[in-house]
Amino acid sequence: MLSFPGCIAIVPARGGSERVPGKNKLVFDGEPLLVRALKTALGAQPLCVVLSSDDDESLQLAYEYSQRSGEEIILLKRPAAISGSFSPAIEYVQHAVETLERQHGARVQCTAIVQPTSPFTTSDDVRECLRIFHEAKSDSVVSVMEVEHHVHPRKFKKLQEEGRLEPAFMKEEGRMMAHELEKFYVRNGSVYVSSRQTIDSGDLIGEDSRAYVMPRARSVDINDQVDIALCEALLASGAIS
């Protein structure tokens, strides 16, 4: 088994969500999204797993799962001051690191964020991100997906006066088909691994950041009802095993 000394996995479960109320507590495939994420993080052993939330009900759900499963989960009540809609993720990561070190006396060397809103993330995904991070000795590792053909940067346009279209970033130059276009990647919001140095500098993604590529089908990030419907359809179709 791979060992990731000094690394903690953080499952963030903020209580507020404007587009999908109670999003992290949403029951998907028989269990709340936050519990699904906790199971994913725990499966990437050996890791210290933390649930960070400002929401008492979310903390209770995690506690009940811990009691049922016998798994050790550190429950961290997140201050309201860093739990707003516009609070950056680095704030709850720094809060988790500082609290764990103060209360448990252990030195945190790196963190791995495992997002509840990415329900198809696997424990293997988390392990691979950590493996890349340790082997490359990079500042961070981020899970990404290949940009789809219809949203390729060469196809992006700006709408000018009188409805005139102009290239937003680069000209298509006659390249229209998928095999003619260079590959681009975008963060899929699933896993973020960050070194302690990067966190202390106030960032999650450092200058030397490596990629872990995930397939499109498992890269759905739930932000609205359409995403929920897509996840359910993927699960029902058997596209996700």
VOPAGU-2260 file (C-alpha; in pm, 1 decimal, decimal comma):
REM VOPAGU-2260
SITE   aa  ch    i         X         Y         Z
SITE  MET   A    0       0,0       0,0       0,0
SITE  LEU   A    1     125,7     346,5     -84,2
SITE  SER   A    2     194,3     569,3     213,4
SITE  PHE   A    3     133,5     944,1     218,4
SITE  PRO   A    4     289,9    1063,7     545,0
SITE  GLY   A    5     166,5    1394,0     679,7
SITE  CYS   A    6    -119,3    1422,6     426,6
SITE  ILE   A    7    -478,3    1491,3     524,4
SITE  ALA   A    8    -788,2    1455,3     309,1
SITE  ILE   A    9   -1042,9    1734,7     349,9
SITE  VAL   A   10   -1405,3    1688,0     248,9
SITE  PRO   A   11   -1560,2    2037,7     238,5
SITE  ALA   A   12   -1934,5    2054,1     306,2
SITE  ARG   A   13   -2049,1    2413,2     341,5
SITE  GLY   A   14   -2412,8    2438,3     445,8
SITE  GLY   A   15   -2520,5    2716,6     210,8
SITE  SER   A   16   -2590,8    2665,5    -158,9
SITE  GLU   A   17   -2797,8    2905,0    -366,8
SITE  ARG   A   18   -2869,6    2697,5    -677,9
SITE  VAL   A   19   -2915,0    2360,8    -505,4
SITE  PRO   A   20   -3012,8    2409,3    -138,2
SITE  GLY   A   21   -2844,2    2157,2      90,6
SITE  LYS   A   22   -2637,3    2033,7    -201,6
SITE  ASN   A   23   -2373,9    1844,8      -3,9
SITE  LYS   A   24   -2646,2    1656,8     187,5
SITE  LEU   A   25   -2829,5    1558,7    -131,1
SITE  VAL   A   26   -2896,7    1183,9    -139,0
SITE  PHE   A   27   -2745,8    1032,1    -451,9
SITE  ASP   A   28   -2738,4     658,0    -521,6
SITE  GLY   A   29   -2865,1     590,6    -170,0
SITE  GLU   A   30   -2638,3     813,9      37,9
SITE  PRO   A   31   -2564,3    1183,4      97,0
SITE  LEU   A   32   -2298,7    1330,4    -130,8
SITE  LEU   A   33   -2078,5    1422,3     165,2
SITE  VAL   A   34   -2085,0    1062,4     293,3
SITE  ARG   A   35   -1998,1     939,7     -55,7
SITE  ALA   A   36   -1696,7    1173,4     -56,5
SITE  LEU   A   37   -1590,2    1059,9     290,4
SITE  LYS   A   38   -1596,0     696,7     175,3
SITE  THR   A   39   -1385,0     792,2    -127,3
SITE  ALA   A   40   -1128,8     969,9      91,1
SITE  LEU   A   41   -1119,2     686,4     344,4
SITE  GLY   A   42   -1062,0     437,7      63,4
SITE  ALA   A   43    -742,0     619,4     -29,0
SITE  GLN   A   44    -577,9     498,4     292,9
SITE  PRO   A   45    -368,8     567,8     480,6
SITE  LEU   A   46    -499,0     922,4     514,5
SITE  CYS   A   47    -634,1    1133,5     797,7
SITE  VAL   A   48    -985,0    1231,0     680,6
SITE  VAL   A   49   -1147,3    1556,9     786,6
SITE  LEU   A   50   -1499,1    1687,5     728,0
SITE  SER   A   51   -1499,5    2067,0     727,8
SITE  SER   A   52   -1844,6    2223,0     760,9
SITE  ASP   A   53   -2029,2    2515,9     912,9
SITE  ASP   A   54   -2350,0    2309,2     906,2
SITE  ASP   A   55   -2447,5    2106,9    1214,0
SITE  GLU   A   56   -2661,2    1863,8    1012,6
SITE  SER   A   57   -2368,5    1785,5     781,2
SITE  LEU   A   58   -2143,2    1724,5    1080,1
SITE  GLN   A   59   -2409,4    1495,6    1231,1
SITE  LEU   A   60   -2437,4    1295,7     907,3
SITE  ALA   A   61   -2061,1    1245,1     908,2
SITE  TYR   A   62   -2064,5    1147,9    1276,2
SITE  GLU   A   63   -2341,0     891,9    1219,7
SITE  TYR   A   64   -2153,8     741,2     925,4
SITE  SER   A   65   -1837,3     722,0    1136,4
SITE  GLN   A   66   -2027,4     539,8    1410,1
SITE  ARG   A   67   -2185,7     292,9    1165,5
SITE  SER   A   68   -1868,0     216,8     975,1
SITE  GLY   A   69   -1615,3     234,1    1257,1
SITE  GLU   A   70   -1404,4     468,5    1045,7
SITE  GLU   A   71   -1224,0     756,1    1214,6
SITE  ILE   A   72   -1330,3    1094,0    1077,1
SITE  ILE   A   73   -1226,2    1426,2    1227,6
SITE  LEU   A   74   -1526,2    1660,9    1241,8
SITE  LEU   A   75   -1429,0    2024,7    1208,2
SITE  LYS   A   76   -1680,3    2304,6    1268,7
SITE  ARG   A   77   -1593,9    2575,2    1018,2
SITE  PRO   A   78   -1633,6    2936,0    1139,3
SITE  ALA   A   79   -1910,3    3137,8     974,3
SITE  ALA   A   80   -1653,7    3400,2     872,1
SITE  ILE   A   81   -1498,3    3158,1     622,2
SITE  SER   A   82   -1819,9    2985,0     514,2
SITE  GLY   A   83   -1977,8    3242,1     285,8
SITE  SER   A   84   -2062,0    3201,9     -82,5
SITE  PHE   A   85   -1750,5    3394,0    -180,1
SITE  SER   A   86   -1510,6    3251,2      79,8
SITE  PRO   A   87   -1208,3    3104,2    -101,7
SITE  ALA   A   88   -1123,0    2737,8     -48,7
SITE  ILE   A   89    -777,2    2824,9      85,4
SITE  GLU   A   90    -943,8    2961,1     401,3
SITE  TYR   A   91   -1104,7    2633,9     508,6
SITE  VAL   A   92    -787,5    2444,6     414,7
SITE  GLN   A   93    -572,6    2672,5     631,4
SITE  HIS   A   94    -829,0    2645,8     911,4
SITE  ALA   A   95    -816,6    2264,5     894,8
SITE  VAL   A   96    -436,9    2256,3     894,2
SITE  GLU   A   97    -403,1    2501,8    1184,1
SITE  THR   A   98    -672,5    2329,7    1392,8
SITE  LEU   A   99    -532,7    1979,7    1344,2
SITE  GLU   A  100    -182,2    2087,2    1431,4
SITE  ARG   A  101    -299,2    2276,4    1738,6
SITE  GLN   A  102    -528,4    2001,2    1867,1
SITE  HIS   A  103    -336,9    1690,3    1759,4
SITE  GLY   A  104      23,4    1810,1    1751,0
SITE  ALA   A  105      96,3    1657,6    1410,6
SITE  ARG   A  106     272,3    1836,6    1125,3
SITE  VAL   A  107      57,5    1853,1     811,7
SITE  GLN   A  108     274,0    1824,9     500,2
SITE  CYS   A  109       3,7    1828,8     232,5
SITE  THR   A  110    -370,6    1831,2     183,5
SITE  ALA   A  111    -604,1    1658,2     -61,3
SITE  ILE   A  112    -945,2    1816,6    -116,5
SITE  VAL   A  113   -1209,6    1559,5    -212,1
SITE  GLN   A  114   -1523,8    1735,6    -333,1
SITE  PRO   A  115   -1871,7    1598,5    -246,6
SITE  THR   A  116   -2006,6    1765,1    -561,3
SITE  SER   A  117   -1799,5    1527,3    -776,7
SITE  PRO   A  118   -1985,4    1203,5    -698,3
SITE  PHE   A  119   -1796,3     981,3    -941,8
SITE  THR   A  120   -1450,5    1044,8    -796,4
SITE  THR   A  121   -1291,1     717,8    -683,9
SITE  SER   A  122   -1039,4     633,5    -414,5
SITE  ASP   A  123    -800,7     539,2    -694,3
SITE  ASP   A  124    -831,3     894,2    -831,2
SITE  VAL   A  125    -727,7    1037,5    -495,1
SITE  ARG   A  126    -439,4     789,4    -461,2
SITE  GLU   A  127    -313,6     868,4    -812,0
SITE  CYS   A  128    -317,1    1241,5    -742,3
SITE  LEU   A  129    -115,8    1183,2    -426,1
SITE  ARG   A  130     122,8     947,2    -603,9
SITE  ILE   A  131     193,2    1203,6    -876,1
SITE  PHE   A  132     240,3    1473,2    -612,7
SITE  HIS   A  133     495,2    1274,7    -412,2
SITE  GLU   A  134     685,5    1130,9    -708,4
SITE  ALA   A  135     706,4    1463,9    -891,9
SITE  LYS   A  136     774,0    1658,8    -568,9
SITE  SER   A  137     549,3    1926,0    -716,2
SITE  ASP   A  138     368,4    2213,7    -548,3
SITE  SER   A  139      27,7    2073,9    -634,7
SITE  VAL   A  140    -169,5    1823,0    -840,1
SITE  VAL   A  141    -510,3    1900,8    -990,3
SITE  SER   A  142    -761,8    1666,4   -1149,4
SITE  VAL   A  143    -856,9    1775,1   -1500,5
SITE  MET   A  144   -1061,5    1664,7   -1800,2
SITE  GLU   A  145   -1000,7    1714,7   -2169,0
SITE  VAL   A  146   -1197,9    2006,4   -2313,7
SITE  GLU   A  147   -1475,7    1883,5   -2538,8
SITE  HIS   A  148   -1475,8    1961,6   -2908,5
SITE  HIS   A  149   -1772,9    2201,4   -2901,4
SITE  VAL   A  150   -1616,7    2420,5   -2630,7
SITE  HIS   A  151   -1262,1    2417,3   -2764,3
SITE  PRO   A  152   -1086,3    2757,5   -2720,5
SITE  ARG   A  153   -1053,2    2793,3   -3097,8
SITE  LYS   A  154   -1431,4    2796,8   -3117,7
SITE  PHE   A  155   -1480,5    3069,7   -2856,8
SITE  LYS   A  156   -1619,6    3393,2   -2998,5
SITE  LYS   A  157   -1681,2    3747,4   -2877,7
SITE  LEU   A  158   -2002,6    3920,5   -2978,6
SITE  GLN   A  159   -1927,5    4268,4   -3109,0
SITE  GLU   A  160   -2150,5    4549,6   -3229,5
SITE  GLU   A  161   -2434,6    4455,5   -3461,9
SITE  GLY   A  162   -2391,2    4089,3   -3367,9
SITE  ARG   A  163   -2055,5    4049,8   -3541,7
SITE  LEU   A  164   -1855,2    3748,2   -3423,4
SITE  GLU   A  165   -1481,4    3767,9   -3360,4
SITE  PRO   A  166   -1236,9    3510,7   -3217,3
SITE  ALA   A  167   -1213,5    3536,3   -2839,6
SITE  PHE   A  168    -863,7    3386,3   -2808,5
SITE  MET   A  169    -740,9    3235,9   -3134,7
SITE  LYS   A  170    -856,8    3187,2   -3490,7
SITE  GLU   A  171    -995,9    2853,9   -3602,3
SITE  GLU   A  172    -771,9    2863,3   -3911,7
SITE  GLY   A  173    -990,1    2611,0   -4092,4
SITE  ARG   A  174    -957,1    2354,7   -3814,8
SITE  MET   A  175   -1309,8    2242,1   -3733,1
SITE  MET   A  176   -1293,4    1868,9   -3668,1
SITE  ALA   A  177   -1194,2    1721,1   -3332,1
SITE  HIS   A  178    -886,4    1538,8   -3464,4
SITE  GLU   A  179    -753,5    1866,0   -3610,4
SITE  LEU   A  180    -753,2    2053,3   -3280,3
SITE  GLU   A  181    -479,3    2050,5   -3019,2
SITE  LYS   A  182    -582,4    1913,0   -2679,8
SITE  PHE   A  183    -675,0    2148,7   -2397,8
SITE  TYR   A  184    -764,1    2062,0   -2039,4
SITE  VAL   A  185    -976,1    2219,8   -1767,9
SITE  ARG   A  186    -997,3    2158,8   -1394,2
SITE  ASN   A  187   -1293,3    1931,7   -1320,8
SITE  GLY   A  188   -1323,0    2026,7    -952,4
SITE  SER   A  189   -1276,0    1672,2    -825,0
SITE  VAL   A  190    -941,1    1654,4    -639,9
SITE  TYR   A  191    -684,2    1917,1    -540,7
SITE  VAL   A  192    -356,5    1818,1    -373,2
SITE  SER   A  193    -144,1    2099,2    -229,1
SITE  SER   A  194     191,1    2114,2     -52,9
SITE  ARG   A  195     223,0    2283,4     285,1
SITE  GLN   A  196     445,6    2549,9     131,6
SITE  THR   A  197     179,5    2630,2    -127,6
SITE  ILE   A  198     -92,2    2648,4     139,2
SITE  ASP   A  199     120,3    2873,6     360,3
SITE  SER   A  200     169,6    3107,6      64,5
SITE  GLY   A  201    -207,4    3148,6      38,3
SITE  ASP   A  202    -269,9    2926,6    -264,4
SITE  LEU   A  203    -391,5    2577,7    -345,6
SITE  ILE   A  204    -233,1    2556,7    -690,3
SITE  GLY   A  205     140,9    2624,8    -699,2
SITE  GLU   A  206     366,9    2726,3    -985,2
SITE  ASP   A  207     476,3    2365,6   -1037,7
SITE  SER   A  208     134,8    2204,9   -1068,3
SITE  ARG   A  209      83,7    1862,2   -1226,3
SITE  ALA   A  210    -228,8    1717,1   -1386,6
SITE  TYR   A  211    -424,4    1402,4   -1323,2
SITE  VAL   A  212    -655,1    1340,8   -1619,9
SITE  MET   A  213    -998,9    1195,5   -1548,3
SITE  PRO   A  214   -1252,1    1075,3   -1807,4
SITE  ARG   A  215   -1538,2    1306,7   -1899,7
SITE  ALA   A  216   -1806,8    1070,1   -1769,3
SITE  ARG   A  217   -1662,4    1082,3   -1416,6
SITE  SER   A  218   -1591,5    1455,4   -1424,1
SITE  VAL   A  219   -1943,2    1585,3   -1361,7
SITE  ASP   A  220   -1939,3    1864,0   -1101,7
SITE  ILE   A  221   -2282,3    1922,5    -947,9
SITE  ASN   A  222   -2376,6    2290,7    -953,9
SITE  ASP   A  223   -2743,2    2283,5   -1057,1
SITE  GLN   A  224   -3040,0    2056,2   -1124,9
SITE  VAL   A  225   -2917,1    1978,7   -1477,8
SITE  ASP   A  226   -2595,0    1834,8   -1332,8
SITE  ILE   A  227   -2795,4    1622,4   -1090,3
SITE  ALA   A  228   -3007,6    1486,2   -1374,7
SITE  LEU   A  229   -2692,9    1410,9   -1575,8
SITE  CYS   A  230   -2538,4    1219,8   -1283,9
SITE  GLU   A  231   -2853,6    1016,1   -1238,1
SITE  ALA   A  232   -2870,9     940,9   -1610,9
SITE  LEU   A  233   -2506,9     831,5   -1621,4
SITE  LEU   A  234   -2561,0     601,2   -1324,8
SITE  ALA   A  235   -2880,8     454,4   -1470,2
SITE  SER   A  236   -2722,6     398,3   -1812,3
SITE  GLY   A  237   -2438,4     191,3   -1672,2
SITE  ALA   A  238   -2179,8     437,8   -1803,6
SITE  ILE   A  239   -2052,5     460,8   -1445,6
SITE  SER   A  240   -1981,2     126,5   -1281,7
